[in-house]
Amino acid sequence: MTQDFIIIGAGIAGLSAASALSDLGRVLVLEAESHPAHHASGRSAALYEPRYGLPPVVELSLASGPAFRAQPGILSDRGLMIVAGADQRAAFERDLAGFQLEEITTETARAVVPILNPESVAFAGLADHAWDIDTDLLIQTHIRRLRAAGGQLMTGARVGAIRHAGGLWRVTTPQGDHAAPVLINAAGAWVDAVAALAGVAPLGFTPLRRSMARIPAPGGLDVARWPMIFGCGESWYAKPDAGALIVSPAEEDPLPPQDAWADDMVLAEGLARYEAMVTEPVKRLVANWAGLRTFAPDRVPVIGPDPHVPGFFWLAGQGGYGFQTSPAAAGLVADLLAGRSLAIGADLAARLSPARFG
């Protein structure tokens, strides 16, 4: 059966777009892996902090807030804290302004997070405008909406070939051949590879590794109500998760598209930066993993039709902001393909468009 839309990639970008498009026609989502959200979307820190990122990202994130809040259970209180050493005042002030945090005393910070080291933490800032995202609930909600409208999610469907003929994109997978007039490239770290398969000029996306370690709750403390904690300048971060902490060195090491794994040395260096600011050393890891955060050359997402190839649509370069921008990004996809007024506004849509690359 010919579809109206084929989406390549079942991460949060592809699935939220599929959900938004399900009212406009038949949607088929093709996923190479055996289950959706296998790569970056399954390895996210899952925080909604709408002031995190470059201005277009912040605007997309803020525009996504109403959709998150309209669905019970998606957001839960978390909060955000920044800590800095005595030699980091200038960088700390930039973080305060960027995240719109209130500076607090180190004593107040330690009342919130008791393991902060008074000998190394000289400055701290705190805000309550950050929330955990129930990523599994969000993903499953999109899948249910897609299927309720008659759409399909097909896993184990790695794309082997793409050609354009007779006004249709024809996509070959191990699960069969599929066709649609509109092909949406939401393939995460593989977006340039998918474009090349389709004969579309790649835009120069770079996948960057971000590693995580899960450690036991420091000192056996109850961490459930702690905020997410960033080292100044995003030199590391820690976040409560299911009674433990996840700690990241917040690295950005370029890698080819792949099923990423944490680098032991990078992880050790990041854990050392975390340990320098706390009183509880890391004695063991419960688990570790890594994901690829994929960025366009200007680090702004790319959402819109290719200016040179009819029917080829980019939904790419979400970086580390895929979940928190997904409602507004998916809404933009649907608005553009429906030819209707753009909810996010024409100015922001132009700054996200692939046409900016010429």
Helices and strands as residue ranges (DSSP letters): E 5-8, H 12-21, E 27-30, G 40-43, E 47-48, H 55-70, E 75-77, E 80-84, G 86-88, H 89-99, E 102-104, H 106-112, E 123-127, E 131-133, H 135-148, E 152-154, E 161-165, E 168-173, E 176-180, E 182-185, G 188-190, H 191-197, E 206-216, G 218-220, E 228-231, E 237-241, E 244-248, E 253-254, H 264-275, E 287-295, E 302-305, E 312-316, H 322-338, H 346-352, G 354-357
